[in-house]
Each structure stands twice: as C-alpha cells, then as structure tokens.
Amino acid sequence: MPINVVNIPYGNKNPYQSMMYSACMPEFSLTPSRGAPLTNFARADFQPDQGIIHIHWDDRLFPEPETEDQAPIFNSAREGLRRYRANGGRVIWTIHNQFAHSKGSETEYFRQTRRELAQIADVIHVHTRHARQHMIDEYDANPKKLRLIPHPSYLGVYEPTDQTLNRPLAPRVQTRFLVFGAMRGNRELDRLQLAAKKLASRGYDFQLSVVGRVFRSGQKLARQMDANPNVSVVAGRVPNDEVPVFFSQAHAYLLPSTTTFTSGTAMLAQSFGLPIIGPDIDPHKQTTPEECHNLLYPAQHPRGLIRMMRNLIQMSDEELEEKRRACFKFASERNPKRISNELKHALQELNSN
C-alpha cells in the first residue's frame, strides 16, 4: 500500500510536482491537500493516512498578514506540524525561491517563518549548491537535513521526447528570443525593455516574444515593450499544447533576473534546446551547461544583456547548434524520471527514520 505524501499547496497548472513524483510510485503517492485546513495536521487520525507532508512555496502557504491585528496563518500551522510529527508523521520542505514572490525581498516575518520551518522539517530539499549554502548561512539549517536534488527538465512533458530532441534548429530569418512565464517584478522587465529598444534603434534584426501573465505592476512596461516592432507581448497563460510552439520557434531564452534562486523556466527552455542569456550569478551557472556559460554576463554590467543578445544575433548557426545540443544533453541528464528517483530515495530515507 503506497504512503500518501500530501503536497501543500498542490498545483496542477505547473507540472513540477507531477514530474517530481513520476517515479515515486508505487511506494509513494503524490496526494493533493484539497484545501484542507492546516489545523488538520494536529489531528491524531490525520497522520496514519498521510504519512509524509511535503511543503512547497512557503511564502504563498504562509503569507504575511496584511494588517497588524491579523493573526499569521503560520501560528496555527506551526503547532499543527509539530503535533503531526509527534504523532509519527514526517515533513519534507522544498525551497523554491529566495524571497517571497509578493515582496521581492526578505521581511522579518518571512525570515522568522523560514527559521522555524528549518527546525521543524525533517528534510529540506534544495535544487542547487547555492540554495543549500543559503539555507545554512541565512537560516541555520542543519546540513544533515539538506538534500540537493536538481530541478527536473521538462523533456516528455509537453510533447514526446523524441519529437523535441530531433526537431531541427528553427530557421534564422531573424534571431528570435523568448521570455516565458509569470511576469513578476523579479523578471526585471525593465532590463528587457531597454535592451530591445537599444538593439532595435541600432538596426539589429531580431524578434523578442514575451509570453505569460503580466501582473499589474508590469503592465505599463509591457505596453511599452509591445510598441516596439521587434517585440511581441502575449499576455496570459498559454495552454499546454501551445507551449512547444513558442519554444520551438525561438533560438535563445532571456533570463535577466539578478535575484533568481531556482528557475523552472530555465529548465523548460533548455528542454527545448534554448541556451540561456542572463547574469553570471551562481543560480544561473548551476542551472546551465558549462558550454553555455559564455552567454552569462557580469551581473552588474549595465549593458551586459544588450551585448550578449547582440553576440547571439551574430553567432553562426553552427555555434548555436553546438549550444543547443549542450542544452539538450543537460536536459536529458535532468529528465523527470531520473530526478524523481532521487526524490524517491530521499522519501525512502525519511520514511525509514
């Protein structure tokens, strides 16, 4: 009989959790929380049927109170988690981001919540060496609790793997760049807007597609970008069957964020053979193949993105194809089944303790 691993929160729009658990059956079963109150953790009859709790996106699960007189959700969840462990349950916590998505920086509430979660969790799952060290340095996480399991690629998720790997390089009538996903502040759209504007004014032949939901804070900037004839903005969530269309038409992926911690879209892009252009911060260097590191520019260089986009526009098809193959190899090494097996091993170890 499989051990139910309750993932809180559980999302089905992003296939991340399904990928992570793809090789865990039959021993472990990915179980949605179905919106159950967090106080249910403390019930004695909850734990026997739900042997492991897997926490994701803690900043969304335990948001900061909007007013001073509002009790933090984490207060009741903390006691529930402690009681759950006392009843024999085990807790694994995946670190997805450095800051709360809604804040873009650390607050004392966020830091305190993480410090306490680091004490409560039996296993802390991180995707990169950089994230591992961050949890030790910033939150006093016990190194023995930490498990480094990389973010999986998306090979085979949106279309058959063979179809992806055997697709030829898109014709370069003009070089096409892509940005994909939820356009929050940490995407640093202002850098994209400036780079596209400068390159267009200098007559470079390229097309930049910005695809994904644009939040209110970025809507004005998105309109400015869309006014550039070299830029197209597709604001809104893309159906799964259309994802390969956007990625197969592009030649490179832009990730100018200087605060990236873990980037699922970077792994998605490389699953379609798109090399990453972005600052040379550790999270990017640890999530891209070494053959593509010369596309990472000094993080504080004001014109680094512009220079690297220009370099790729001028790159030969042969060199771009080499980088494309390096991305495919990297994505294959991090295919969902292989990464899921690493998670399964961590769950087995957790369950045996």
KEPAMI-363499 format. One record per residue (C-alpha): x, y, z; residue in three letters. Coordinates in steps of 0.1 Angstrom, whole numbers, plus 2048, in hexadecimal, padded with zeros to 3 digits. Layout:
<pts>
XYZALA;...
</pts>
This chain:
<pts>
800800800MET;8108217F6PRO;81883C80FILE;80485B808ASN;81B87A806VAL;80489980AVAL;8128B57F5ASN;8088D7803ILE;8008EB7EFPRO;7F98D57D1TYR;7F98E57AEGLY;7EF8D578DASN;7F58F3776LYS;81A8EE77AASN;8258CA775PRO;8428CD78ETYR;8338B77A9GLN;82689C790SER;84989B782MET;85A8987A4MET;84487B7ADTYR;84386978CSER;85A84C797ALA;84F84B7BCCYS;8328337B7MET;82981A7C3PRO;83A8207E3GLU;8318457E7PHE;8128557DASER;81087B7D1LEU;7F18867E4THR;7E08A87E0PRO;7D78BB800SER;7B58C37F2ARG;7B38E3806GLY;7B18D2828ALA;7B68EA845PRO;7DA8EA851LEU;7CE8E3874THR;7C58C0868ASN;7EA8B786CPHE;7E68B5891ALA;7CA89B891ARG;7D487989CALA;7C0868881ASP;7D087E865PHE;7F4870867GLN;7EE84A862PRO;7DF85083FASP;7F686C836GLN;81985F83FGLY;82D87D831ILE;8258A282CILE;8388B3810HIS;8388D9812ILE;83D8EF7F4HIS;83D9157EDTRP;83D91D812ASP;83894380BASP;81793B7FBARG;80C921814LEU;814938832PHE;80F95B824PRO;818979839GLU;7FA98984BPRO;7ED9A7839GLU;7E49B985ATHR;7F49BA87CGLU;7D59AB88DASP;7D398E875GLN;7E196D884ALA;7FC95D86EPRO;7F093C85EILE;81192D867PHE;80992F88CASN;7EF91488ASER;80290086FALA;822900884ARG;8118EF8A1GLU;7FE8D788AGLY;81F8CD879LEU;82F8C789BARG;8128B18A7ARG;81289F885TYR;83789688AARG;83088B8AEALA;8158748A0ASN;83086388BGLY;82D87786BGLY;84A885857ARG;84F8A6845VAL;8638AF826ILE;8668D381BTRP;8708DE7F7THR;8809007F4ILE;8759107D4HIS;87F9347D8ASN;89594C7ECGLN;87B9677F2PHE;8559677F5ALA;84796B7D2HIS;8309877DESER;84C99B7EFLYS;86B9967DAGLY;8809997FASER;88398A81CGLU;86D996839THR;87298D85DGLU;85197985CTYR;85E96583EPHE;88095F84FARG;87095486FGLN;85993C85ETHR;87692D84BARG;88B92A86AARG;86F91787BGLU;86890185DLEU;88D8F885BALA;88A8EB87FGLN;8698D8879ILE;8708C7858ALA;8818A5858ASP;88F8AA834VAL;8968CB822ILE;8978C77FCHIS;8AB8E07E8VAL;8B28E17C2HIS;8D58F07C1THR;8F58F27D6ARG;8EF9177D9HIS;8CD9117E9ALA;8DC8F7801ARG;8F691080DGLN;8DC92B810HIS;8C6917827MET;8E490F83DILE;8F193383EASP;8D0945841GLU;8BA92E854TYR;8D2918868ASP;8C48F9856ALA;8D48D8862ASN;8EA8CC845PRO;8DF8A884DLYS;8BB8B1844LYS;8C48C0822LEU;8BF8AC802ARG;8CC8BA7E1LEU;8B48AD7C5ILE;8B58C27A5PRO;8978D1795HIS;88C8B877APRO;88A8C1755SER;8698BF742TYR;8738A6729LEU;85589171FGLY;83C8A7732VAL;82E8BD717TYR;8368A66F9GLU;8488856F3PRO;86D8876FCTHR;87887A6D9ASP;8648956C8GLN;8768B06DDTHR;8998A26D9LEU;89689C6B4ASN;8878BD6AAARG;89F8D1695PRO;8AA8F469ELEU;89090E695ALA;899921675PRO;8AB94167EARG;89B959666VAL;89F96F685GLN;8AB9646A7THR;88E95E6BFARG;8919636E5PHE;8779566FELEU;86C95F721VAL;851949730PHE;83D946750GLY;82D95C76AALA;83B97F766MET;84198A78AARG;8599A5796GLY;87698C799ASN;876987773ARG;8859AA771GLU;8719B3752LEU;8819D6752ASP;8A29C6747ARG;8909B472BLEU;87F9D3720GLN;89F9E771FLEU;8B39CC70CALA;8989C76F2ALA;8959ED6EDLYS;8BA9F26E9LYS;8BF9D56D1LEU;8A19DF6BCALA;8AEA036B9SER;8CF9F66ADARG;8BE9E2691GLY;8C49BF69ETYR;8AD9A568FASP;89C9926ABPHE;87B9896BBGLN;8749876E0LEU;8559756ECSER;84997C70FVAL;830961718VAL;81D95D738GLY;80796E752ARG;811992758VAL;80A99E77BPHE;7FC9C1781ARG;81E9CF78BSER;82C9C676AGLY;8109CE752GLN;81C9F1749LYS;83E9E4741LEU;82F9C772DALA;81B9E1718ARG;83B9F4711GLN;84C9D4706MET;82F9CA6F0ASP;8329EC6DEALA;8559E16D2ASN;8519D16AFPRO;86C9B86B9ASN;8589AC6D8VAL;8379996DBSER;8269956FDVAL;80E978702VAL;7FF981724ALA;7ED963733GLY;7F293F73CARG;7FB92871EVAL;7E890771APRO;7FF8E971EASN;7FC8DE6FAASP;8089006EEGLU;828900704VAL;83D8ED6EBPRO;8339066CFVAL;8429246E1PHE;8629126EBPHE;8689006CASER;8679216B7GLN;8819326CEALA;8A79316CDHIS;8B093C6F0ALA;8A0944712TYR;8A4964725LEU;8A696374BLEU;8B4985756PRO;8A998177BSER;8C5987794THR;8B19787B1THR;8A99567A1THR;8AB93A7BBPHE;89C91C7A8THR;88F921784SER;877907777GLY;87491B757THR;89A918751ALA;8968F2753MET;8778F473CLEU;88B909722ALA;8A88F1722GLN;8908D471ESER;8898E36FCPHE;8AE8EA6F5GLY;8AE90F6FCLEU;8CE91D70CPRO;8C9935729ILE;8D5959727ILE;8D696974AGLY;8ED976765PRO;909960772ASP;8FA95A795ILE;8FF9387A5ASP;8DB92C7A0PRO;8DF93177AHIS;901921779LYS;8F590378CGLN;8D68FF776THR;8E7901754THR;9018EC742PRO;9258F8743GLU;9268FB71DGLU;90C917720CYS;91C92B73CHIS;92B944724ASN;90895071ELEU;90695B743LEU;91297F747TYR;91F991766PRO;90199777CALA;9079BC783GLN;9119C475FHIS;8F79DE753PRO;8F99D372FARG;9009AE734GLY;8DE9A3727LEU;8E09B9708ILE;9049AD700ARG;8FB988704MET;8DB98B6EFMET;8F099B6D4ARG;90A9806D6ASN;8EF9656D2LEU;8E09786B4ILE;9029776A4GLN;9099536AEMET;90C939692SER;8F291D68EASP;90E904695GLU;9179146B7GLU;8F39186C1LEU;8ED8F46B8GLU;9098E96CFGLU;8FA8FC6ECLYS;8D88EE6E3ARG;8E68CA6E6ARG;8F68D3707ALA;8D48DE714CYS;8C48BE708PHE;8DF8A9719LYS;8DA8BD739PHE;8B48B9738ALA;8B8893731SER;8CF88F74FGLU;8B48A0764ARG;89688F755ASN;87788C76CPRO;87A866772LYS;89F86877DARG;899886794ILE;8798757A2SER;88E8577ABASN;8A486E7C0GLU;88687B7D2LEU;8798577D7LYS;89A84E7E8HIS;89786C7FFALA;873862808LEU;87E83E80FGLN;89984B826GLU;880862837LEU;86784783CASN;88082F84BSER;88A847866ASN;
</pts>
